[in-house]
Amino acid sequence: MTKTCFTVGMITGIVIGAVTGMLMDPIKDKQAKNMKKGATKAFRTLGSIIDTIIEK
């Protein structure tokens, strides 16, 4: 393995690792709260729909 190939491989690995890290970065607190709030609303709506179907 030549020194150039090793350097190119290292740079490629660093770039791919950085991109993966950015994609897997945890969601900001505000976004997480909004998602949690939306999920709660969705489950409440789903629950009320199921209750309505059961009552009929």
Biopython code that builds the backbone (N, CA, C, O; Angstrom):
import numpy as np
from Bio.PDB.StructureBuilder import StructureBuilder

atoms = [
    (1, "MET", "N", (0.862, -1.167, 0.000)),
    (1, "MET", "CA", (0.000, 0.000, 0.000)),
    (1, "MET", "C", (0.908, 1.231, 0.000)),
    (1, "MET", "O", (1.853, 1.340, 0.782)),
    (2, "THR", "N", (0.589, 2.130, -0.890)),
    (2, "THR", "CA", (1.403, 3.332, -0.949)),
    (2, "THR", "C", (0.907, 4.356, 0.061)),
    (2, "THR", "O", (-0.210, 4.277, 0.572)),
    (3, "LYS", "N", (1.769, 5.302, 0.321)),
    (3, "LYS", "CA", (1.439, 6.344, 1.295)),
    (3, "LYS", "C", (0.255, 7.176, 0.818)),
    (3, "LYS", "O", (-0.572, 7.598, 1.627)),
    (4, "THR", "N", (0.164, 7.418, -0.496)),
    (4, "THR", "CA", (-0.929, 8.217, -1.056)),
    (4, "THR", "C", (-2.273, 7.498, -0.892)),
    (4, "THR", "O", (-3.270, 8.112, -0.511)),
    (5, "CYS", "N", (-2.291, 6.205, -1.179)),
    (5, "CYS", "CA", (-3.538, 5.437, -1.033)),
    (5, "CYS", "C", (-3.995, 5.423, 0.421)),
    (5, "CYS", "O", (-5.188, 5.538, 0.702)),
    (6, "PHE", "N", (-3.051, 5.282, 1.341)),
    (6, "PHE", "CA", (-3.388, 5.286, 2.758)),
    (6, "PHE", "C", (-3.988, 6.627, 3.160)),
    (6, "PHE", "O", (-4.987, 6.668, 3.879)),
    (7, "THR", "N", (-3.397, 7.710, 2.708)),
    (7, "THR", "CA", (-3.886, 9.059, 3.033)),
    (7, "THR", "C", (-5.274, 9.277, 2.455)),
    (7, "THR", "O", (-6.153, 9.804, 3.136)),
    (8, "VAL", "N", (-5.480, 8.879, 1.210)),
    (8, "VAL", "CA", (-6.793, 9.024, 0.578)),
    (8, "VAL", "C", (-7.831, 8.197, 1.326)),
    (8, "VAL", "O", (-8.956, 8.653, 1.532)),
    (9, "GLY", "N", (-7.467, 7.003, 1.728)),
    (9, "GLY", "CA", (-8.380, 6.151, 2.494)),
    (9, "GLY", "C", (-8.741, 6.765, 3.840)),
    (9, "GLY", "O", (-9.899, 6.724, 4.256)),
    (10, "MET", "N", (-7.760, 7.328, 4.510)),
    (10, "MET", "CA", (-8.017, 7.979, 5.806)),
    (10, "MET", "C", (-8.940, 9.183, 5.641)),
    (10, "MET", "O", (-9.880, 9.360, 6.415)),
    (11, "ILE", "N", (-8.672, 10.005, 4.637)),
    (11, "ILE", "CA", (-9.518, 11.183, 4.394)),
    (11, "ILE", "C", (-10.938, 10.761, 4.048)),
    (11, "ILE", "O", (-11.900, 11.355, 4.534)),
    (12, "THR", "N", (-11.075, 9.742, 3.214)),
    (12, "THR", "CA", (-12.401, 9.239, 2.856)),
    (12, "THR", "C", (-13.133, 8.726, 4.094)),
    (12, "THR", "O", (-14.320, 8.999, 4.270)),
    (13, "GLY", "N", (-12.437, 7.989, 4.943)),
    (13, "GLY", "CA", (-13.053, 7.473, 6.169)),
    (13, "GLY", "C", (-13.490, 8.582, 7.102)),
    (13, "GLY", "O", (-14.559, 8.508, 7.708)),
    (14, "ILE", "N", (-12.661, 9.614, 7.220)),
    (14, "ILE", "CA", (-13.016, 10.750, 8.073)),
    (14, "ILE", "C", (-14.247, 11.461, 7.545)),
    (14, "ILE", "O", (-15.144, 11.808, 8.313)),
    (15, "VAL", "N", (-14.297, 11.682, 6.227)),
    (15, "VAL", "CA", (-15.454, 12.370, 5.634)),
    (15, "VAL", "C", (-16.719, 11.540, 5.811)),
    (15, "VAL", "O", (-17.758, 12.074, 6.200)),
    (16, "ILE", "N", (-16.645, 10.252, 5.533)),
    (16, "ILE", "CA", (-17.823, 9.388, 5.682)),
    (16, "ILE", "C", (-18.255, 9.338, 7.152)),
    (16, "ILE", "O", (-19.449, 9.370, 7.450)),
    (17, "GLY", "N", (-17.292, 9.260, 8.059)),
    (17, "GLY", "CA", (-17.615, 9.257, 9.495)),
    (17, "GLY", "C", (-18.274, 10.553, 9.930)),
    (17, "GLY", "O", (-19.214, 10.539, 10.725)),
    (18, "ALA", "N", (-17.781, 11.685, 9.407)),
    (18, "ALA", "CA", (-18.361, 12.984, 9.766)),
    (18, "ALA", "C", (-19.788, 13.095, 9.255)),
    (18, "ALA", "O", (-20.668, 13.569, 9.973)),
    (19, "VAL", "N", (-20.026, 12.666, 8.029)),
    (19, "VAL", "CA", (-21.379, 12.725, 7.458)),
    (19, "VAL", "C", (-22.322, 11.815, 8.240)),
    (19, "VAL", "O", (-23.449, 12.207, 8.544)),
    (20, "THR", "N", (-21.878, 10.619, 8.562)),
    (20, "THR", "CA", (-22.699, 9.694, 9.345)),
    (20, "THR", "C", (-22.999, 10.270, 10.718)),
    (20, "THR", "O", (-24.119, 10.150, 11.214)),
    (21, "GLY", "N", (-22.006, 10.894, 11.331)),
    (21, "GLY", "CA", (-22.216, 11.521, 12.634)),
    (21, "GLY", "C", (-23.246, 12.630, 12.577)),
    (21, "GLY", "O", (-24.064, 12.774, 13.485)),
    (22, "MET", "N", (-23.208, 13.418, 11.505)),
    (22, "MET", "CA", (-24.197, 14.500, 11.360)),
    (22, "MET", "C", (-25.600, 13.940, 11.160)),
    (22, "MET", "O", (-26.573, 14.477, 11.688)),
    (23, "LEU", "N", (-25.694, 12.868, 10.401)),
    (23, "LEU", "CA", (-27.015, 12.283, 10.155)),
    (23, "LEU", "C", (-27.578, 11.613, 11.400)),
    (23, "LEU", "O", (-28.787, 11.643, 11.630)),
    (24, "MET", "N", (-26.713, 11.015, 12.199)),
    (24, "MET", "CA", (-27.158, 10.301, 13.384)),
    (24, "MET", "C", (-27.207, 11.201, 14.620)),
    (24, "MET", "O", (-27.518, 10.738, 15.718)),
    (25, "ASP", "N", (-26.898, 12.490, 14.437)),
    (25, "ASP", "CA", (-26.866, 13.439, 15.548)),
    (25, "ASP", "C", (-28.229, 13.475, 16.228)),
    (25, "ASP", "O", (-29.255, 13.537, 15.551)),
    (26, "PRO", "N", (-28.252, 13.436, 17.547)),
    (26, "PRO", "CA", (-29.534, 13.488, 18.245)),
    (26, "PRO", "C", (-30.309, 14.761, 17.908)),
    (26, "PRO", "O", (-29.728, 15.816, 17.655)),
    (27, "ILE", "N", (-31.595, 14.634, 17.910)),
    (27, "ILE", "CA", (-32.467, 15.758, 17.595)),
    (27, "ILE", "C", (-32.364, 16.791, 18.703)),
    (27, "ILE", "O", (-32.195, 16.446, 19.873)),
    (28, "LYS", "N", (-32.464, 18.042, 18.335)),
    (28, "LYS", "CA", (-32.421, 19.105, 19.332)),
    (28, "LYS", "C", (-33.607, 18.955, 20.282)),
    (28, "LYS", "O", (-34.623, 18.353, 19.935)),
    (29, "ASP", "N", (-33.463, 19.509, 21.481)),
    (29, "ASP", "CA", (-34.494, 19.371, 22.508)),
    (29, "ASP", "C", (-35.840, 19.891, 22.037)),
    (29, "ASP", "O", (-36.866, 19.250, 22.266)),
    (30, "LYS", "N", (-35.849, 21.041, 21.386)),
    (30, "LYS", "CA", (-37.113, 21.633, 20.940)),
    (30, "LYS", "C", (-37.800, 20.730, 19.921)),
    (30, "LYS", "O", (-39.014, 20.536, 19.978)),
    (31, "GLN", "N", (-37.027, 20.181, 18.992)),
    (31, "GLN", "CA", (-37.604, 19.281, 18.001)),
    (31, "GLN", "C", (-38.118, 18.007, 18.662)),
    (31, "GLN", "O", (-39.169, 17.495, 18.275)),
    (32, "ALA", "N", (-37.405, 17.495, 19.639)),
    (32, "ALA", "CA", (-37.834, 16.281, 20.331)),
    (32, "ALA", "C", (-39.143, 16.529, 21.071)),
    (32, "ALA", "O", (-40.030, 15.675, 21.066)),
    (33, "LYS", "N", (-39.272, 17.696, 21.710)),
    (33, "LYS", "CA", (-40.516, 18.027, 22.413)),
    (33, "LYS", "C", (-41.671, 18.134, 21.437)),
    (33, "LYS", "O", (-42.766, 17.649, 21.721)),
    (34, "ASN", "N", (-41.445, 18.766, 20.281)),
    (34, "ASN", "CA", (-42.504, 18.891, 19.284)),
    (34, "ASN", "C", (-42.921, 17.528, 18.748)),
    (34, "ASN", "O", (-44.108, 17.281, 18.538)),
    (35, "MET", "N", (-41.952, 16.643, 18.525)),
    (35, "MET", "CA", (-42.284, 15.305, 18.032)),
    (35, "MET", "C", (-43.069, 14.528, 19.081)),
    (35, "MET", "O", (-44.020, 13.820, 18.749)),
    (36, "LYS", "N", (-42.675, 14.657, 20.342)),
    (36, "LYS", "CA", (-43.368, 13.964, 21.423)),
    (36, "LYS", "C", (-44.799, 14.478, 21.540)),
    (36, "LYS", "O", (-45.735, 13.703, 21.737)),
    (37, "LYS", "N", (-44.959, 15.798, 21.418)),
    (37, "LYS", "CA", (-46.284, 16.407, 21.499)),
    (37, "LYS", "C", (-47.161, 15.913, 20.345)),
    (37, "LYS", "O", (-48.331, 15.588, 20.542)),
    (38, "GLY", "N", (-46.586, 15.861, 19.143)),
    (38, "GLY", "CA", (-47.331, 15.377, 17.980)),
    (38, "GLY", "C", (-47.723, 13.921, 18.121)),
    (38, "GLY", "O", (-48.825, 13.532, 17.732)),
    (39, "ALA", "N", (-46.831, 13.111, 18.675)),
    (39, "ALA", "CA", (-47.135, 11.695, 18.864)),
    (39, "ALA", "C", (-48.254, 11.524, 19.879)),
    (39, "ALA", "O", (-49.124, 10.670, 19.708)),
    (40, "THR", "N", (-48.237, 12.335, 20.939)),
    (40, "THR", "CA", (-49.293, 12.264, 21.951)),
    (40, "THR", "C", (-50.636, 12.612, 21.335)),
    (40, "THR", "O", (-51.632, 11.940, 21.600)),
    (41, "LYS", "N", (-50.674, 13.659, 20.513)),
    (41, "LYS", "CA", (-51.924, 14.038, 19.839)),
    (41, "LYS", "C", (-52.404, 12.915, 18.930)),
    (41, "LYS", "O", (-53.596, 12.612, 18.882)),
    (42, "ALA", "N", (-51.472, 12.301, 18.208)),
    (42, "ALA", "CA", (-51.846, 11.231, 17.290)),
    (42, "ALA", "C", (-52.439, 10.047, 18.047)),
    (42, "ALA", "O", (-53.438, 9.474, 17.611)),
    (43, "PHE", "N", (-51.839, 9.674, 19.173)),
    (43, "PHE", "CA", (-52.357, 8.550, 19.944)),
    (43, "PHE", "C", (-53.708, 8.879, 20.567)),
    (43, "PHE", "O", (-54.574, 8.009, 20.653)),
    (44, "ARG", "N", (-53.900, 10.117, 21.002)),
    (44, "ARG", "CA", (-55.204, 10.509, 21.536)),
    (44, "ARG", "C", (-56.276, 10.424, 20.460)),
    (44, "ARG", "O", (-57.372, 9.920, 20.704)),
    (45, "THR", "N", (-55.956, 10.920, 19.270)),
    (45, "THR", "CA", (-56.909, 10.861, 18.162)),
    (45, "THR", "C", (-57.221, 9.416, 17.808)),
    (45, "THR", "O", (-58.380, 9.054, 17.607)),
    (46, "LEU", "N", (-56.191, 8.600, 17.734)),
    (46, "LEU", "CA", (-56.382, 7.184, 17.423)),
    (46, "LEU", "C", (-57.241, 6.511, 18.488)),
    (46, "LEU", "O", (-58.111, 5.703, 18.166)),
    (47, "GLY", "N", (-56.998, 6.842, 19.756)),
    (47, "GLY", "CA", (-57.790, 6.273, 20.845)),
    (47, "GLY", "C", (-59.249, 6.673, 20.751)),
    (47, "GLY", "O", (-60.136, 5.848, 20.970)),
    (48, "SER", "N", (-59.509, 7.944, 20.425)),
    (48, "SER", "CA", (-60.902, 8.388, 20.315)),
    (48, "SER", "C", (-61.589, 7.738, 19.119)),
    (48, "SER", "O", (-62.782, 7.441, 19.178)),
    (49, "ILE", "N", (-60.860, 7.518, 18.052)),
    (49, "ILE", "CA", (-61.442, 6.832, 16.883)),
    (49, "ILE", "C", (-61.790, 5.403, 17.248)),
    (49, "ILE", "O", (-62.863, 4.918, 16.887)),
    (50, "ILE", "N", (-60.906, 4.722, 17.956)),
    (50, "ILE", "CA", (-61.174, 3.335, 18.358)),
    (50, "ILE", "C", (-62.358, 3.279, 19.306)),
    (50, "ILE", "O", (-63.185, 2.373, 19.201)),
    (51, "ASP", "N", (-62.458, 4.238, 20.242)),
    (51, "ASP", "CA", (-63.600, 4.290, 21.156)),
    (51, "ASP", "C", (-64.904, 4.489, 20.393)),
    (51, "ASP", "O", (-65.915, 3.861, 20.706)),
    (52, "THR", "N", (-64.877, 5.358, 19.401)),
    (52, "THR", "CA", (-66.072, 5.619, 18.600)),
    (52, "THR", "C", (-66.489, 4.369, 17.837)),
    (52, "THR", "O", (-67.677, 4.059, 17.749)),
    (53, "ILE", "N", (-65.526, 3.661, 17.292)),
    (53, "ILE", "CA", (-65.842, 2.421, 16.535)),
    (53, "ILE", "C", (-66.392, 1.358, 17.471)),
    (53, "ILE", "O", (-67.324, 0.642, 17.105)),
    (54, "ILE", "N", (-65.842, 1.240, 18.662)),
    (54, "ILE", "CA", (-66.299, 0.222, 19.612)),
    (54, "ILE", "C", (-67.725, 0.529, 20.083)),
    (54, "ILE", "O", (-68.532, -0.386, 20.252)),
    (55, "GLU", "N", (-68.038, 1.817, 20.297)),
    (55, "GLU", "CA", (-69.357, 2.198, 20.784)),
    (55, "GLU", "C", (-70.459, 1.906, 19.780)),
    (55, "GLU", "O", (-71.603, 1.677, 20.174)),
    (56, "LYS", "N", (-70.148, 1.909, 18.518)),
    (56, "LYS", "CA", (-71.174, 1.671, 17.484)),
    (56, "LYS", "C", (-71.400, 0.255, 17.236)),
    (56, "LYS", "O", (-72.230, -0.100, 16.399)),
]
sb = StructureBuilder()
sb.init_structure("model")
sb.init_model(0)
sb.init_chain("A")
sb.init_seg("    ")
for serial, (resi, resn, name, xyz) in enumerate(atoms, 1):
    if name == "N":
        sb.init_residue(resn, " ", resi, " ")
    sb.init_atom(name, np.array(xyz, "f"), 0.0, 1.0, " ", f" {name:<3s}", serial, name[0])
structure = sb.get_structure()
